[in-house]
Amino acid sequence: MTPPLFDSHLHTPLCGHATGHPREYAQAALDAGLAGLCFTDHMPMPAWYDAPWRMRLDQLGEYVDTVRGVQAEYAGRLTVQLGLEADFHPGTERFVERVLNSHEWDYVIGSVHYLGAWGFDNPEFAAEYDGRDLGGLYHDYYALVEGAARTGLFDSIGHLDLPKKFGHRDTEGYAALHALDVVAENGLSLDFNTAGWRKPVAEAYPAPDLTRAAAERGIPFVLGSDAHRPEEVGFHFTEALKELHDLGARVVTYAGRIRHG
């Protein structure tokens, strides 16, 4: 029996780089035949961190109220959940913990978007790859992923192999496998993120070999489109489900930070 299909990685205009009212995302999910969705907008961080690309702390209440409003509007037709995409950046853990304790969340993704001061997935700064050693880059990146998995703050790791976004692939793979061991040891899931199919790399996060390696370790996956526009809700989910099935991977959802499936 196929479990109810959720899109559990969605953004809102409060992050500063998404369009469309959350109501439009909910309607798109309903039109696509999904059973539910979970908004996971970029959570507030200290004012000095990534300010143009996330909601401010004083907007968090607005975010919660807006999602709760859509939840009430679609009650009985679509399950609407409240989550966050949180960032792991060493030194900010206490701030993140305070935000996560401020409301009742359904699901929290832990993502690494920065190596030091470099926002490596931002197209504006993609030229920096030309001066980087990819082996060292991936080693440093997966060390941060391991740090995120060990914090106990998150339910899943977001877009596991994100540095490949512009086509700069990991040629070694050992650091990724070690990170998967840590993810498994700490009982986390992985965000199966179909946005990669919209990016230059033209491949979901994580790659098929990493998806298989995760499945072999018993790590489940949470489907997410990483939609920043209503029309991206449920993007490539048919292909995603086929790939996950073919690789022996398990799909789960979260509610109240509890894993289901």
C-alpha positions as CSV (number, residue, x, y, z in Angstrom):
1,M,0.0,0.0,0.0
2,T,1.4,3.4,-1.0
3,P,1.6,5.8,2.0
4,P,-0.1,9.2,1.9
5,L,2.1,11.4,-0.3
6,F,3.4,14.6,1.3
7,D,5.6,17.4,0.0
8,S,7.7,18.3,3.1
9,H,10.0,20.9,1.9
10,L,8.3,24.2,0.9
11,H,9.1,27.9,1.3
12,T,7.2,31.1,1.6
13,P,7.8,34.7,0.6
14,L,9.0,35.5,4.1
15,C,12.4,34.0,3.2
16,G,12.9,36.8,0.6
17,H,13.4,34.6,-2.4
18,A,10.1,32.8,-2.9
19,T,6.8,33.8,-4.4
20,G,3.2,32.9,-3.9
21,H,1.0,32.9,-0.8
22,P,1.1,29.6,1.3
23,R,-2.5,29.2,0.3
24,E,-1.4,28.9,-3.3
25,Y,1.0,26.1,-2.3
26,A,-1.7,24.3,-0.5
27,Q,-4.0,24.5,-3.5
28,A,-1.2,23.3,-5.8
29,A,-0.7,20.3,-3.5
30,L,-4.4,19.5,-3.6
31,D,-4.5,19.8,-7.4
32,A,-1.5,17.5,-7.6
33,G,-3.3,14.8,-5.6
34,L,-1.1,15.1,-2.6
35,A,-2.4,14.2,0.9
36,G,-0.5,16.9,2.6
37,L,2.4,19.3,2.8
38,C,4.7,20.8,5.3
39,F,6.0,24.3,5.1
40,T,9.7,24.5,6.0
41,D,10.7,28.0,5.4
42,H,14.3,29.2,6.2
43,M,14.2,29.9,9.9
44,P,15.5,33.1,11.5
45,M,19.2,33.1,12.4
46,P,21.4,35.7,14.1
47,A,21.1,39.0,12.2
48,W,24.6,38.7,10.8
49,Y,23.9,35.3,9.2
50,D,22.5,35.1,5.6
51,A,20.0,38.0,6.3
52,P,18.6,38.5,2.8
53,W,17.7,34.8,2.4
54,R,15.5,34.1,5.4
55,M,12.8,35.4,7.6
56,R,13.7,37.7,10.4
57,L,13.1,36.7,14.0
58,D,10.3,39.3,14.3
59,Q,8.5,37.6,11.4
60,L,8.4,34.2,12.9
61,G,5.0,34.8,14.5
62,E,3.6,35.9,11.2
63,Y,4.9,32.7,9.6
64,V,3.3,30.5,12.2
65,D,0.0,32.4,12.0
66,T,-0.1,32.3,8.2
67,V,0.6,28.5,8.1
68,R,-2.0,27.9,10.9
69,G,-4.5,29.9,8.9
70,V,-4.0,27.8,5.8
71,Q,-4.1,24.7,7.9
72,A,-7.6,25.8,9.1
73,E,-8.7,26.8,5.7
74,Y,-7.9,23.4,4.2
75,A,-8.9,21.2,7.1
76,G,-10.6,18.0,6.0
77,R,-9.2,18.4,2.5
78,L,-5.4,18.6,2.9
79,T,-3.1,18.0,5.8
80,V,-1.0,21.2,6.3
81,Q,1.9,21.1,8.6
82,L,4.3,23.6,10.2
83,G,8.0,23.1,10.0
84,L,11.3,24.8,9.4
85,E,14.5,24.5,7.4
86,A,17.1,25.2,10.0
87,D,20.8,25.9,9.4
88,F,23.7,24.2,11.0
89,H,26.5,26.8,11.3
90,P,29.0,26.2,14.2
91,G,28.4,28.7,16.9
92,T,24.7,29.3,16.3
93,E,23.4,26.1,17.9
94,R,22.0,27.9,21.0
95,F,20.1,30.4,18.9
96,V,18.7,27.6,16.7
97,E,17.6,25.7,19.8
98,R,15.8,28.7,21.2
99,V,13.8,29.2,18.0
100,L,13.0,25.5,17.8
101,N,11.7,25.7,21.4
102,S,9.5,28.7,20.7
103,H,6.7,26.8,18.8
104,E,5.3,23.4,18.2
105,W,6.9,22.2,14.9
106,D,6.0,19.1,12.9
107,Y,9.3,18.7,11.1
108,V,12.7,20.4,11.1
109,I,15.3,20.0,8.3
110,G,18.9,20.6,9.2
111,S,20.8,22.0,6.3
112,V,24.4,23.2,5.6
113,H,24.5,26.2,3.2
114,Y,27.8,27.7,4.2
115,L,31.5,26.7,4.3
116,G,32.9,29.4,6.5
117,A,31.6,32.6,5.0
118,W,31.0,31.2,1.6
119,G,27.4,30.5,0.6
120,F,28.4,27.7,-1.8
121,D,24.9,27.1,-3.2
122,N,24.3,30.7,-4.1
123,P,24.6,31.3,-7.9
124,E,26.1,34.7,-7.2
125,F,29.2,33.0,-5.6
126,A,29.5,29.9,-7.8
127,A,32.7,31.2,-9.4
128,E,34.4,30.4,-6.1
129,Y,34.4,26.7,-7.0
130,D,37.1,27.5,-9.6
131,G,39.6,28.2,-6.9
132,R,38.7,25.3,-4.6
133,D,40.0,21.8,-4.2
134,L,36.9,19.7,-4.6
135,G,38.2,16.9,-2.4
136,G,38.9,19.3,0.5
137,L,35.6,21.1,-0.1
138,Y,33.6,17.9,0.2
139,H,35.6,16.7,3.2
140,D,34.8,20.0,5.0
141,Y,31.2,20.0,3.9
142,Y,30.5,16.5,5.2
143,A,32.2,17.2,8.4
144,L,29.6,19.9,8.9
145,V,26.8,17.5,8.0
146,E,28.1,15.1,10.7
147,G,28.1,18.0,13.1
148,A,24.5,18.8,12.2
149,A,23.5,15.1,12.7
150,R,25.0,15.0,16.1
151,T,23.3,18.1,17.5
152,G,20.0,16.4,18.2
153,L,18.3,19.5,16.9
154,F,17.0,18.2,13.5
155,D,14.8,15.5,12.1
156,S,16.5,15.2,8.8
157,I,19.5,16.4,6.8
158,G,18.6,18.6,3.9
159,H,19.8,18.0,0.3
160,L,22.7,15.8,1.4
161,D,25.0,16.4,-1.5
162,L,24.2,20.1,-2.2
163,P,27.7,21.2,-3.3
164,K,27.1,19.3,-6.6
165,K,24.4,21.9,-7.5
166,F,26.4,23.5,-10.3
167,G,28.0,20.3,-11.5
168,H,31.0,20.1,-9.2
169,R,30.7,16.4,-8.1
170,D,32.4,14.6,-5.3
171,T,35.0,12.4,-7.0
172,E,35.9,10.4,-3.8
173,G,32.8,9.7,-1.9
174,Y,34.4,8.5,1.3
175,A,33.4,11.5,3.4
176,A,29.8,11.2,2.2
177,L,29.6,7.5,3.3
178,H,31.1,8.4,6.7
179,A,28.5,11.1,7.1
180,L,25.7,8.6,6.3
181,D,27.1,6.4,9.1
182,V,26.7,9.3,11.5
183,V,23.2,10.1,10.2
184,A,22.2,6.5,10.7
185,E,23.7,6.3,14.2
186,N,21.7,9.4,15.2
187,G,18.4,8.2,13.9
188,L,17.9,11.0,11.3
189,S,16.1,10.8,7.9
190,L,17.3,12.4,4.7
191,D,15.5,15.0,2.6
192,F,14.9,13.5,-0.8
193,N,15.0,16.8,-2.6
194,T,13.7,16.9,-6.1
195,A,14.9,20.5,-6.7
196,G,18.2,19.1,-7.9
197,W,16.3,18.1,-11.1
198,R,15.7,21.9,-11.7
199,K,19.4,22.8,-11.2
200,P,22.5,22.5,-13.5
201,V,23.4,19.1,-12.0
202,A,20.0,17.8,-13.2
203,E,19.9,15.2,-10.5
204,A,17.9,14.9,-7.2
205,Y,19.7,15.2,-3.8
206,P,21.0,12.8,-2.9
207,A,22.5,11.1,-5.9
208,P,21.4,7.5,-6.7
209,D,24.5,5.9,-5.3
210,L,24.1,7.8,-2.0
211,T,20.4,7.0,-1.9
212,R,21.3,3.3,-2.2
213,A,24.0,3.6,0.5
214,A,21.5,5.4,2.8
215,A,18.9,2.7,2.3
216,E,21.4,0.0,3.0
217,R,22.0,1.8,6.4
218,G,18.3,1.9,7.2
219,I,18.0,5.6,6.7
220,P,14.6,6.7,5.5
221,F,13.7,9.6,3.2
222,V,11.3,12.5,3.4
223,L,10.0,13.7,0.0
224,G,10.4,17.4,-0.7
225,S,10.3,19.6,-3.7
226,D,12.1,22.6,-2.1
227,A,9.4,24.7,-3.8
228,H,9.9,28.4,-3.9
229,R,6.9,28.9,-6.2
230,P,3.5,27.2,-6.1
231,E,4.0,25.5,-9.4
232,E,7.0,23.6,-8.0
233,V,4.9,21.7,-5.4
234,G,5.3,18.0,-5.9
235,F,7.9,18.5,-8.6
236,H,9.1,15.2,-10.2
237,F,7.5,13.2,-7.4
238,T,6.6,10.3,-9.8
239,E,10.2,10.0,-10.8
240,A,11.3,10.3,-7.2
241,L,9.1,7.5,-6.0
242,K,10.3,5.3,-8.8
243,E,13.9,5.9,-8.0
244,L,13.4,5.4,-4.2
245,H,11.5,2.2,-4.9
246,D,14.1,0.9,-7.3
247,L,16.9,1.6,-4.8
248,G,15.0,-0.1,-1.9
249,A,14.6,3.2,0.1
250,R,11.8,3.9,2.6
251,V,9.7,7.1,2.5
252,V,8.4,8.6,5.8
253,T,6.7,11.7,7.0
254,Y,6.7,13.6,10.3
255,A,4.1,15.0,12.6
256,G,4.9,16.7,15.9
257,R,8.6,15.8,15.3
258,I,7.5,12.1,15.3
259,R,8.4,9.9,12.3
260,H,5.7,8.0,10.5
261,G,5.9,5.3,7.9
